[in-house]
């Protein structure tokens, strides 16, 4: 098996494991195996840093930053013996996405436009204006999602933290993406 296939398989596995991040924290606390969860998370974040795909530059730095944030939180949690530190990972990821998307509103191309140009190199002025609005709506979404994630940290209820950050948040992201796709189809036609 060549090295690219191995990296692809490792990347797919780490993506699946990161989606399950809240459940791993929940189960490690439930079974009183917090140190195993820390070890798993440190290994996963290091593996993530090593196997990040060759994305265009803006996404690569963001993916590396997210992995470094997770690694830092896992190590701080281990050093301080406080699992609660790990709970803030979804909050910080939403904050980082908000900053990146908001900052891109003041650049020649927004983050969403960069994604759109991967598929459609030539975009009309109307499409670019629409994309800027979509970028702004993503910023609002990250504020909302991050605020709810923060509330789940502050109430310190592992059940609700896990349900929101491991399930509801992903459903909301999917609904937001799907809703935007439907609107885009209507606007394009």
Backbone as ProteinMPNN parsed JSONL, in Angstrom:
{"seq_chain_A": "XXXXXXXXXXXXXXXXXXXXXXXXXXXXXXXXXXXXXXXXXXXXXXXXXXXXXXXXXXXXXXXXXXXXXXXXXXXXXXXXXXXXXXXXXXXXXXXXXXXXXXXXXXXXXXXXXXXXXXXXXXXXXXXXXXXXXXXXXXXXXXXXXXXXXXXXXXXXXXXXXXXXXXXXXXXXXXXXXXXXXXXXXXXXX", "coords_chain_A": {"N_chain_A": [[0.857, -1.179, 0.0], [0.603, 2.21, -0.872], [2.091, 5.27, 0.433], [0.371, 7.484, 0.315], [-2.208, 6.352, 0.309], [-2.219, 5.188, 2.835], [-2.018, 7.493, 4.431], [-4.447, 8.682, 3.724], [-6.312, 6.814, 4.728], [-5.676, 6.941, 7.477], [-6.34, 9.617, 7.898], [-9.122, 9.589, 7.413], [-9.959, 7.896, 9.484], [-9.125, 9.414, 11.744], [-10.755, 11.654, 11.384], [-13.296, 10.538, 11.813], [-12.97, 9.742, 14.471], [-12.643, 12.243, 15.695], [-15.134, 13.379, 15.383], [-16.462, 11.887, 17.205], [-15.419, 12.864, 19.563], [-16.755, 14.238, 21.836], [-18.185, 12.045, 22.912], [-16.186, 10.303, 23.652], [-14.968, 11.699, 25.734], [-17.14, 11.795, 27.509], [-17.625, 9.001, 27.989], [-15.149, 8.281, 29.075], [-15.178, 9.634, 31.479], [-17.446, 8.538, 32.641], [-16.68, 5.865, 33.0], [-14.538, 6.269, 34.589], [-11.943, 6.571, 33.456], [-10.232, 8.645, 32.704], [-7.546, 9.321, 32.21], [-6.877, 7.596, 30.124], [-8.441, 8.652, 28.098], [-7.212, 11.126, 27.758], [-4.689, 10.313, 26.836], [-5.488, 9.074, 24.447], [-6.557, 11.332, 23.122], [-4.307, 13.062, 22.912], [-2.637, 11.462, 21.312], [-4.306, 11.3, 19.04], [-4.525, 14.007, 18.214], [-1.846, 14.618, 17.64], [-1.402, 12.767, 15.611], [-3.21, 13.805, 13.789], [-1.99, 16.262, 13.173], [0.246, 15.334, 11.813], [-0.812, 14.034, 9.594], [-2.346, 15.794, 8.099], [-4.213, 16.719, 5.272], [-3.213, 17.976, 2.019], [-4.415, 20.792, 1.83], [-5.753, 23.892, 0.529], [-3.912, 26.858, 1.398], [-5.202, 28.516, 3.445], [-6.98, 26.783, 4.755], [-5.272, 24.8, 5.673], [-3.65, 26.038, 7.648], [-5.643, 26.603, 9.467], [-6.666, 24.073, 10.124], [-4.386, 22.953, 11.285], [-4.083, 24.705, 13.431], [-6.43, 24.165, 14.878], [-5.935, 21.494, 15.584], [-3.677, 21.918, 17.192], [-4.811, 23.446, 19.241], [-6.554, 21.543, 20.374], [-4.64, 19.629, 21.198], [-3.201, 21.18, 23.034], [-5.219, 21.725, 24.956], [-5.745, 19.114, 25.816], [-3.27, 18.408, 26.968], [-3.048, 20.423, 28.955], [-5.265, 19.755, 30.48], [-4.492, 17.249, 31.408], [-2.149, 17.939, 32.875], [-3.215, 19.653, 34.822], [-5.073, 18.03, 35.928], [-7.806, 18.269, 35.409], [-10.721, 17.61, 33.931], [-12.553, 19.347, 32.879], [-11.327, 21.293, 31.353], [-11.011, 20.19, 28.831], [-13.56, 20.341, 27.837], [-13.907, 22.751, 26.623], [-13.012, 22.694, 24.046], [-14.853, 22.499, 21.721], [-15.923, 25.091, 21.897], [-13.705, 26.759, 21.449], [-13.01, 25.936, 18.87], [-15.247, 26.807, 17.387], [-14.924, 29.546, 17.856], [-12.469, 30.019, 16.552], [-13.193, 29.398, 13.884], [-15.144, 31.387, 13.53], [-13.521, 33.723, 13.731], [-11.796, 33.344, 11.516], [-13.627, 33.27, 9.324], [-14.916, 35.738, 9.661], [-12.767, 37.549, 9.459], [-12.127, 37.039, 6.814], [-14.13, 38.397, 5.507], [-13.167, 40.915, 5.136], [-11.263, 40.677, 3.275], [-10.04, 40.281, -0.147], [-11.182, 37.894, -1.155], [-13.684, 35.948, 0.341], [-13.832, 33.327, 2.827], [-15.797, 31.447, 2.113], [-16.053, 32.044, -0.572], [-13.598, 31.149, -1.528], [-13.945, 28.401, -1.233], [-16.071, 28.092, -3.047], [-14.827, 28.784, -5.446], [-13.244, 26.623, -5.902], [-14.822, 24.863, -7.233], [-16.168, 26.404, -9.133], [-14.539, 28.422, -11.131], [-14.94, 30.943, -12.313], [-16.857, 33.478, -11.138], [-19.867, 35.319, -10.982], [-20.624, 38.822, -10.353], [-22.948, 39.027, -8.869], [-23.027, 36.495, -7.712], [-20.759, 36.601, -6.088], [-21.526, 38.599, -4.283], [-23.681, 37.291, -3.072], [-22.271, 35.172, -1.904], [-20.725, 36.554, -0.048], [-22.716, 37.303, 1.753], [-23.471, 34.757, 2.634], [-21.125, 34.037, 3.932], [-21.18, 35.869, 6.049], [-23.483, 34.918, 7.35], [-22.531, 32.433, 8.148], [-20.68, 33.314, 10.017], [-22.412, 34.33, 11.982], [-23.666, 31.932, 12.637], [-21.491, 30.514, 13.782], [-21.06, 32.069, 16.056], [-23.486, 31.658, 17.44], [-23.461, 28.791, 17.71], [-21.048, 28.422, 19.102], [-21.658, 29.854, 21.429], [-23.734, 28.331, 22.57], [-22.287, 25.97, 22.957], [-20.481, 26.932, 24.861], [-22.23, 27.516, 26.97], [-23.007, 24.894, 27.594], [-20.643, 24.015, 28.668], [-20.358, 25.606, 30.928], [-22.571, 24.962, 32.512], [-21.843, 22.536, 33.306], [-22.79, 19.893, 32.924], [-22.427, 16.78, 31.942], [-23.975, 15.119, 30.326], [-25.667, 16.859, 28.785], [-23.692, 18.426, 27.614], [-22.368, 16.511, 26.046], [-24.472, 15.6, 24.364], [-25.178, 17.978, 23.014], [-22.7, 18.902, 21.836], [-21.788, 16.63, 20.578], [-23.814, 15.72, 18.968], [-26.251, 17.38, 18.44], [-25.056, 19.792, 17.584], [-23.704, 18.965, 15.25], [-25.878, 18.19, 13.707], [-27.14, 20.679, 13.411], [-25.176, 22.023, 11.911], [-25.237, 20.482, 9.571], [-27.929, 20.963, 8.788], [-27.794, 23.718, 8.35], [-25.911, 23.849, 6.262], [-27.271, 22.305, 4.333], [-29.638, 23.798, 4.046], [-28.591, 26.194, 3.053], [-27.574, 25.23, 0.641], [-29.955, 24.512, -0.687], [-31.171, 27.044, -0.923], [-29.261, 28.279, -2.519], [-29.519, 26.769, -4.869], [-32.027, 27.596, -5.698], [-31.577, 30.348, -6.058], [-29.677, 30.289, -8.098], [-31.128, 29.343, -10.238]], "CA_chain_A": [[0.0, 0.0, 0.0], [1.474, 3.38, -0.919], [2.02, 6.18, 1.58], [-0.808, 8.349, 0.195], [-3.386, 5.593, 0.741], [-2.115, 5.058, 4.293], [-2.382, 8.801, 4.993], [-5.879, 8.867, 3.512], [-7.019, 5.951, 5.698], [-5.459, 7.531, 8.807], [-7.106, 10.853, 7.94], [-10.533, 9.23, 7.542], [-10.145, 7.37, 10.845], [-9.038, 10.514, 12.72], [-11.969, 12.471, 11.242], [-14.38, 9.827, 12.499], [-12.709, 9.802, 15.907], [-12.865, 13.601, 16.192], [-16.574, 13.586, 15.468], [-16.845, 11.227, 18.452], [-14.695, 13.488, 20.679], [-17.57, 14.397, 23.052], [-18.567, 10.757, 23.482], [-14.997, 9.744, 24.288], [-14.842, 12.396, 27.021], [-18.243, 11.331, 28.347], [-17.395, 7.614, 28.4], [-13.969, 8.195, 29.953], [-15.597, 10.084, 32.809], [-18.418, 7.57, 33.141], [-15.958, 4.677, 33.439], [-13.401, 6.723, 35.39], [-10.732, 6.294, 32.679], [-9.91, 9.934, 32.129], [-6.167, 9.333, 31.704], [-6.883, 6.935, 28.815], [-9.004, 9.606, 27.142], [-6.153, 12.119, 27.492], [-3.704, 9.648, 25.99], [-6.127, 8.941, 23.135], [-6.676, 12.646, 22.484], [-2.965, 13.525, 22.549], [-2.243, 10.661, 20.152], [-5.141, 11.679, 17.894], [-4.172, 15.345, 17.739], [-0.519, 14.524, 17.019], [-1.639, 12.062, 14.35], [-3.887, 14.768, 12.926], [-0.987, 17.217, 12.695], [1.143, 14.654, 10.876], [-1.494, 13.535, 8.386], [-3.255, 16.765, 7.483], [-4.14, 16.683, 3.804], [-2.718, 19.179, 1.362], [-5.508, 21.706, 1.525], [-5.199, 25.199, 0.202], [-3.191, 27.386, 2.563], [-6.036, 29.002, 4.547], [-7.538, 25.673, 5.519], [-4.196, 24.046, 6.323], [-3.277, 26.696, 8.906], [-6.754, 26.489, 10.405], [-6.698, 22.682, 10.588], [-3.25, 22.785, 12.207], [-4.39, 25.465, 14.653], [-7.448, 23.401, 15.616], [-5.248, 20.34, 16.18], [-2.821, 22.427, 18.278], [-5.706, 23.819, 20.347], [-6.963, 20.292, 21.01], [-3.469, 19.059, 21.871], [-2.925, 22.031, 24.205], [-6.25, 21.483, 25.968], [-5.541, 17.766, 26.376], [-2.092, 18.449, 27.849], [-3.396, 21.228, 30.137], [-6.199, 18.959, 31.258], [-3.704, 16.22, 32.061], [-1.27, 18.572, 33.863], [-4.028, 20.226, 35.899], [-5.998, 16.985, 36.383], [-9.155, 18.84, 35.316], [-11.339, 17.226, 32.676], [-13.369, 20.448, 32.381], [-10.567, 22.04, 30.345], [-11.297, 19.574, 27.531], [-14.906, 20.677, 27.397], [-13.886, 24.015, 25.901], [-12.55, 22.483, 22.672], [-15.839, 22.961, 20.72], [-16.061, 26.547, 21.995], [-12.546, 27.364, 20.79], [-13.092, 25.643, 17.433], [-16.215, 27.76, 16.842], [-14.3, 30.872, 17.904], [-11.477, 30.08, 15.484], [-13.915, 29.489, 12.615], [-15.73, 32.732, 13.46], [-12.457, 34.689, 13.435], [-11.332, 33.141, 10.14], [-14.66, 33.674, 8.376], [-15.136, 37.174, 9.809], [-11.587, 38.2, 8.888], [-12.178, 36.906, 5.357], [-15.059, 39.396, 4.979], [-12.386, 42.121, 4.847], [-10.255, 40.288, 2.288], [-10.596, 40.252, -1.513], [-12.031, 36.705, -1.266], [-14.088, 35.387, 1.63], [-13.577, 31.898, 2.989], [-16.784, 30.711, 1.329], [-15.716, 32.239, -1.988], [-12.485, 30.244, -1.846], [-14.551, 27.084, -1.436], [-16.863, 28.141, -4.275], [-13.926, 28.847, -6.601], [-12.702, 25.29, -6.162], [-15.739, 24.218, -8.175], [-16.515, 27.374, -10.191], [-13.446, 29.404, -11.173], [-15.48, 32.265, -12.678], [-18.089, 33.794, -10.427], [-20.442, 36.624, -11.325], [-20.668, 39.808, -9.27], [-24.087, 38.656, -8.026], [-22.627, 35.309, -6.946], [-19.808, 37.043, -5.058], [-22.32, 39.294, -3.25], [-24.405, 36.233, -2.352], [-21.281, 34.435, -1.113], [-20.361, 37.399, 1.101], [-23.818, 37.164, 2.715], [-23.36, 33.415, 3.208], [-19.999, 34.094, 4.879], [-21.683, 36.573, 7.231], [-24.388, 34.009, 8.052], [-21.697, 31.443, 8.829], [-20.147, 33.979, 11.212], [-23.488, 34.329, 12.98], [-23.839, 30.55, 13.076], [-20.398, 30.153, 14.695], [-21.325, 32.753, 17.328], [-24.579, 30.916, 18.079], [-23.017, 27.443, 18.066], [-20.034, 28.563, 20.151], [-22.313, 30.304, 22.669], [-24.413, 27.168, 23.163], [-21.218, 25.085, 23.449], [-19.971, 27.538, 26.096], [-23.247, 27.298, 28.009], [-22.938, 23.493, 28.028], [-19.443, 23.891, 29.524], [-20.558, 26.318, 32.188], [-23.544, 24.273, 33.367], [-21.083, 21.371, 33.788], [-23.605, 18.688, 32.87], [-21.789, 16.007, 30.88], [-24.978, 14.595, 29.41], [-26.05, 17.901, 27.837], [-22.493, 18.799, 26.852], [-22.14, 15.464, 25.047], [-25.564, 15.599, 23.393], [-25.104, 19.143, 22.129], [-21.452, 18.982, 21.075], [-21.557, 15.405, 19.823], [-24.946, 15.361, 18.112], [-27.073, 18.508, 18.004], [-24.205, 20.727, 16.848], [-23.477, 18.416, 13.903], [-27.165, 18.263, 13.003], [-27.329, 22.076, 13.039], [-24.249, 22.315, 10.812], [-25.806, 19.837, 8.389], [-29.126, 21.692, 8.385], [-27.365, 25.011, 7.832], [-25.305, 23.601, 4.949], [-28.332, 21.855, 3.439], [-30.513, 24.939, 3.786], [-27.871, 27.116, 2.166], [-27.506, 24.592, -0.671], [-31.281, 24.645, -1.294], [-31.338, 28.456, -1.297], [-28.341, 28.522, -3.647], [-30.109, 26.184, -6.07], [-33.139, 28.467, -6.101], [-30.998, 31.607, -6.532], [-28.99, 30.05, -9.374], [-32.103, 29.106, -11.314]], "C_chain_A": [[0.9, 1.239, 0.0], [1.165, 4.34, 0.228], [0.791, 7.084, 1.519], [-2.09, 7.639, 0.623], [-3.394, 5.434, 2.26], [-2.519, 6.367, 4.956], [-3.877, 9.058, 4.86], [-6.687, 8.054, 4.519], [-6.888, 6.526, 7.105], [-6.285, 8.803, 8.941], [-8.594, 10.574, 8.109], [-10.833, 8.742, 8.96], [-10.094, 8.5, 11.865], [-10.248, 11.433, 12.6], [-13.15, 11.829, 11.97], [-14.195, 9.918, 14.018], [-12.938, 11.196, 16.479], [-14.338, 13.949, 16.259], [-17.083, 12.976, 16.782], [-16.175, 11.778, 19.69], [-15.56, 13.65, 21.938], [-17.935, 13.068, 23.717], [-17.38, 10.084, 24.172], [-14.789, 10.384, 25.658], [-15.908, 11.874, 27.981], [-17.981, 9.923, 28.875], [-16.188, 7.483, 29.326], [-14.311, 8.648, 31.362], [-16.556, 9.083, 33.446], [-17.717, 6.336, 33.711], [-14.692, 5.005, 34.229], [-12.061, 6.336, 34.748], [-10.259, 7.554, 31.969], [-8.497, 9.965, 31.55], [-6.063, 8.63, 30.352], [-7.442, 7.868, 27.739], [-7.962, 10.66, 26.776], [-5.113, 11.52, 26.556], [-4.246, 9.503, 24.563], [-6.157, 10.282, 22.409], [-5.313, 13.193, 22.059], [-2.494, 12.778, 21.307], [-3.004, 11.096, 18.903], [-4.764, 13.046, 17.333], [-2.786, 15.368, 17.088], [-0.647, 13.838, 15.66], [-2.283, 12.995, 13.338], [-2.889, 15.77, 12.344], [-0.086, 16.599, 11.629], [0.462, 14.357, 9.55], [-2.442, 14.53, 7.737], [-3.103, 16.738, 5.971], [-3.608, 18.0, 3.251], [-3.895, 20.04, 0.907], [-4.911, 23.035, 1.1], [-4.818, 25.903, 1.495], [-4.075, 27.846, 3.712], [-6.588, 27.871, 5.393], [-6.453, 24.886, 6.246], [-3.817, 24.702, 7.648], [-4.391, 26.554, 9.933], [-6.842, 25.071, 10.969], [-5.567, 22.422, 11.568], [-3.509, 23.517, 13.523], [-5.404, 24.722, 15.508], [-6.808, 22.193, 16.3], [-4.359, 20.782, 17.341], [-3.65, 22.852, 19.487], [-6.132, 22.563, 21.1], [-5.825, 19.658, 21.788], [-3.149, 19.855, 23.13], [-3.937, 21.794, 25.315], [-6.082, 20.113, 26.618], [-4.359, 17.771, 27.349], [-2.362, 19.275, 29.104], [-4.326, 20.454, 31.059], [-5.466, 17.885, 32.051], [-2.828, 16.828, 33.16], [-2.037, 19.106, 35.06], [-4.984, 19.22, 36.526], [-7.437, 17.513, 36.443], [-9.745, 18.497, 33.956], [-12.095, 18.398, 32.051], [-12.646, 21.27, 31.312], [-10.88, 21.502, 28.95], [-12.658, 19.968, 26.971], [-14.937, 21.928, 26.528], [-13.394, 23.885, 24.459], [-13.587, 22.931, 21.63], [-16.03, 24.485, 20.731], [-14.927, 27.22, 21.221], [-12.535, 27.097, 19.289], [-14.091, 26.597, 16.769], [-15.652, 29.175, 16.818], [-13.284, 31.032, 16.776], [-12.151, 30.185, 14.115], [-14.561, 30.864, 12.451], [-14.672, 33.75, 13.07], [-12.012, 34.573, 11.976], [-12.358, 33.622, 9.122], [-14.902, 35.174, 8.441], [-13.981, 37.965, 9.194], [-11.652, 38.162, 7.359], [-13.175, 37.881, 4.725], [-14.338, 40.679, 4.579], [-11.236, 41.844, 3.883], [-10.883, 40.308, 0.896], [-11.509, 39.042, -1.761], [-12.39, 36.224, 0.129], [-13.747, 33.9, 1.655], [-14.529, 31.075, 2.118], [-16.504, 30.869, -0.17], [-14.56, 31.33, -2.405], [-12.999, 28.822, -2.067], [-15.299, 27.042, -2.774], [-15.964, 28.117, -5.511], [-13.215, 27.516, -6.857], [-13.543, 24.569, -7.214], [-16.052, 25.104, -9.379], [-15.467, 28.479, -10.184], [-13.949, 30.814, -11.448], [-16.815, 32.469, -11.984], [-18.57, 35.179, -10.839], [-20.4, 37.541, -10.108], [-21.804, 39.463, -8.305], [-23.747, 37.457, -7.144], [-21.683, 35.699, -5.818], [-20.544, 37.771, -3.934], [-23.103, 38.282, -2.408], [-23.454, 35.493, -1.41], [-20.846, 35.243, 0.107], [-21.453, 37.318, 2.182], [-23.758, 35.799, 3.402], [-22.233, 33.381, 4.24], [-20.431, 34.779, 6.168], [-22.616, 35.671, 8.035], [-23.619, 32.891, 8.757], [-21.088, 32.052, 10.086], [-21.18, 33.979, 12.336], [-23.734, 32.922, 13.516], [-22.754, 30.162, 14.069], [-20.544, 30.843, 16.043], [-22.387, 31.981, 18.11], [-24.097, 29.553, 18.583], [-21.981, 27.487, 19.193], [-20.637, 28.983, 21.484], [-23.035, 29.144, 23.354], [-23.38, 26.187, 23.705], [-20.649, 25.615, 24.765], [-20.956, 27.33, 27.243], [-23.183, 25.857, 28.514], [-21.697, 23.25, 28.894], [-19.718, 24.461, 30.915], [-21.581, 25.646, 33.099], [-22.957, 22.969, 33.913], [-21.958, 20.124, 33.929], [-23.112, 17.879, 31.683], [-22.792, 15.45, 29.879], [-25.318, 15.642, 28.345], [-24.871, 18.368, 27.01], [-22.27, 17.796, 25.728], [-23.214, 15.482, 23.966], [-25.455, 16.797, 22.449], [-23.868, 19.08, 21.239], [-21.167, 17.745, 20.24], [-22.674, 15.031, 18.873], [-25.661, 16.598, 17.567], [-26.262, 19.494, 17.167], [-23.974, 20.251, 15.417], [-24.76, 18.446, 13.071], [-27.41, 19.697, 12.54], [-26.42, 22.488, 11.882], [-24.789, 21.724, 9.511], [-27.041, 20.556, 7.88], [-28.768, 23.042, 7.766], [-26.773, 24.852, 6.431], [-26.371, 23.198, 3.933], [-29.28, 22.985, 3.065], [-29.865, 25.932, 2.839], [-27.805, 26.539, 0.762], [-28.847, 24.73, -1.402], [-31.533, 26.087, -1.76], [-30.477, 28.775, -2.513], [-28.91, 27.964, -4.944], [-31.231, 27.06, -6.595], [-32.608, 29.777, -6.689], [-30.338, 31.414, -7.898], [-29.964, 29.862, -10.525], [-33.141, 30.16, -11.228]], "O_chain_A": [[1.851, 1.315, 0.779], [0.135, 4.239, 0.894], [0.224, 7.42, 2.559], [-2.964, 8.255, 1.233], [-4.444, 5.532, 2.896], [-3.273, 6.364, 5.928], [-4.504, 9.59, 5.776], [-7.646, 8.563, 5.099], [-7.871, 6.594, 7.844], [-6.873, 9.044, 9.995], [-9.262, 11.262, 8.881], [-11.836, 9.129, 9.559], [-10.931, 8.549, 12.767], [-10.726, 11.945, 13.612], [-13.909, 12.51, 12.659], [-15.155, 10.144, 14.754], [-13.379, 11.33, 17.62], [-14.748, 14.738, 17.11], [-18.02, 13.491, 17.39], [-16.339, 11.217, 20.773], [-15.135, 13.235, 23.016], [-17.988, 12.979, 24.944], [-17.556, 9.376, 25.163], [-14.473, 9.696, 26.628], [-15.611, 11.55, 29.131], [-18.101, 9.678, 30.075], [-16.197, 6.674, 30.254], [-13.788, 8.104, 32.334], [-16.482, 8.816, 34.645], [-18.1, 5.824, 34.763], [-13.876, 4.125, 34.504], [-11.162, 5.835, 35.423], [-9.93, 7.529, 30.783], [-8.276, 10.575, 30.504], [-5.247, 9.022, 29.517], [-6.966, 7.87, 26.604], [-7.845, 11.042, 25.611], [-4.706, 12.161, 25.587], [-3.539, 9.778, 23.593], [-5.823, 10.363, 21.226], [-5.181, 13.73, 20.959], [-2.006, 13.392, 20.358], [-2.414, 11.244, 17.833], [-4.691, 13.224, 16.117], [-2.58, 16.065, 16.095], [-0.061, 14.287, 14.675], [-1.934, 12.973, 12.158], [-2.943, 16.084, 11.155], [0.295, 17.261, 10.663], [1.097, 14.423, 8.497], [-3.263, 14.144, 6.906], [-1.986, 16.736, 5.454], [-3.566, 19.01, 3.953], [-4.302, 20.006, -0.254], [-3.719, 23.281, 1.284], [-5.339, 25.58, 2.562], [-3.735, 27.59, 4.868], [-6.658, 27.986, 6.617], [-6.699, 24.359, 7.331], [-3.677, 24.016, 8.661], [-4.128, 26.403, 11.126], [-7.069, 24.894, 12.166], [-5.764, 21.743, 12.576], [-3.193, 23.008, 14.598], [-5.258, 24.655, 16.728], [-7.103, 21.904, 17.459], [-4.293, 20.1, 18.364], [-3.238, 22.642, 20.628], [-6.075, 22.525, 22.329], [-6.02, 19.2, 22.914], [-2.857, 19.274, 24.176], [-3.565, 21.675, 26.482], [-6.257, 19.969, 27.828], [-4.447, 17.197, 28.435], [-1.958, 18.884, 30.2], [-4.181, 20.5, 32.28], [-5.776, 17.638, 33.217], [-2.769, 16.288, 34.265], [-1.561, 19.02, 36.191], [-5.629, 19.513, 37.533], [-8.178, 17.245, 37.389], [-9.313, 19.038, 32.938], [-12.263, 18.445, 30.833], [-13.292, 21.878, 30.458], [-10.999, 22.273, 27.998], [-12.872, 19.927, 25.759], [-15.89, 22.141, 25.78], [-13.366, 24.875, 23.729], [-13.232, 23.685, 20.724], [-16.27, 25.089, 19.685], [-15.162, 28.138, 20.435], [-12.094, 27.948, 18.515], [-13.808, 27.137, 15.699], [-15.88, 29.919, 15.865], [-13.247, 32.072, 16.118], [-11.723, 30.978, 13.277], [-14.532, 31.441, 11.363], [-14.898, 34.561, 12.171], [-11.868, 35.581, 11.284], [-12.005, 34.307, 8.162], [-15.074, 35.82, 7.408], [-14.208, 38.945, 8.485], [-11.28, 39.126, 6.691], [-13.08, 38.165, 3.531], [-14.85, 41.447, 3.765], [-10.35, 42.679, 3.701], [-12.107, 40.346, 0.764], [-12.495, 39.149, -2.49], [-11.524, 36.102, 0.997], [-13.418, 33.304, 0.63], [-14.11, 30.119, 1.465], [-16.698, 29.931, -0.943], [-14.554, 30.802, -3.517], [-12.545, 28.124, -2.974], [-15.176, 26.082, -3.535], [-16.309, 27.494, -6.514], [-12.645, 27.318, -7.93], [-13.027, 23.763, -7.987], [-16.184, 24.617, -10.502], [-15.5, 29.368, -9.333], [-13.437, 31.778, -10.877], [-17.774, 31.731, -12.211], [-17.771, 36.097, -11.022], [-20.17, 37.096, -8.983], [-21.657, 39.586, -7.089], [-24.13, 37.408, -5.975], [-21.798, 35.181, -4.708], [-20.223, 37.581, -2.761], [-23.177, 38.405, -1.185], [-23.795, 35.224, -0.258], [-20.622, 34.678, 1.178], [-21.151, 37.272, 3.375], [-23.971, 35.698, 4.61], [-22.374, 32.768, 5.299], [-20.089, 34.323, 7.259], [-22.554, 35.656, 9.264], [-24.011, 32.452, 9.839], [-20.99, 31.38, 11.113], [-20.868, 33.67, 13.486], [-23.98, 32.741, 14.709], [-23.05, 29.546, 15.093], [-20.189, 30.266, 17.071], [-22.21, 31.688, 19.292], [-24.304, 29.208, 19.746], [-22.034, 26.684, 20.124], [-20.195, 28.535, 22.542], [-22.957, 28.993, 24.574], [-23.564, 25.628, 24.786], [-20.368, 24.84, 25.679], [-20.554, 27.006, 28.36], [-23.291, 25.615, 29.716], [-21.706, 22.373, 29.757], [-19.356, 23.87, 31.933], [-21.478, 25.743, 34.322], [-23.493, 22.375, 34.849], [-21.876, 19.398, 34.92], [-23.354, 18.253, 30.536], [-22.475, 15.324, 28.696], [-25.265, 15.355, 27.149], [-25.026, 18.675, 25.828], [-22.012, 18.184, 24.589], [-22.9, 15.389, 22.78], [-25.617, 16.657, 21.237], [-23.978, 19.192, 20.018], [-20.385, 17.806, 19.291], [-22.514, 14.125, 18.056], [-25.669, 16.829, 16.357], [-26.745, 19.977, 16.143], [-24.042, 21.045, 14.479], [-24.719, 18.701, 11.867], [-27.839, 19.916, 11.408], [-26.842, 23.213, 10.981], [-24.796, 22.39, 8.476], [-27.194, 20.744, 6.673], [-29.37, 23.456, 6.776], [-27.091, 25.622, 5.525], [-26.377, 23.691, 2.805], [-29.678, 23.114, 1.907], [-30.515, 26.45, 1.931], [-27.961, 27.274, -0.214], [-28.875, 25.03, -2.596], [-32.045, 26.313, -2.856], [-30.921, 29.466, -3.43], [-28.805, 28.596, -5.996], [-31.367, 27.244, -7.804], [-33.123, 30.261, -7.697], [-30.432, 32.288, -8.76], [-29.647, 30.192, -11.668], [-34.074, 30.174, -12.03]]}, "name": "protein", "num_of_chains": 1, "seq": "XXXXXXXXXXXXXXXXXXXXXXXXXXXXXXXXXXXXXXXXXXXXXXXXXXXXXXXXXXXXXXXXXXXXXXXXXXXXXXXXXXXXXXXXXXXXXXXXXXXXXXXXXXXXXXXXXXXXXXXXXXXXXXXXXXXXXXXXXXXXXXXXXXXXXXXXXXXXXXXXXXXXXXXXXXXXXXXXXXXXXXXXXXXXX"}
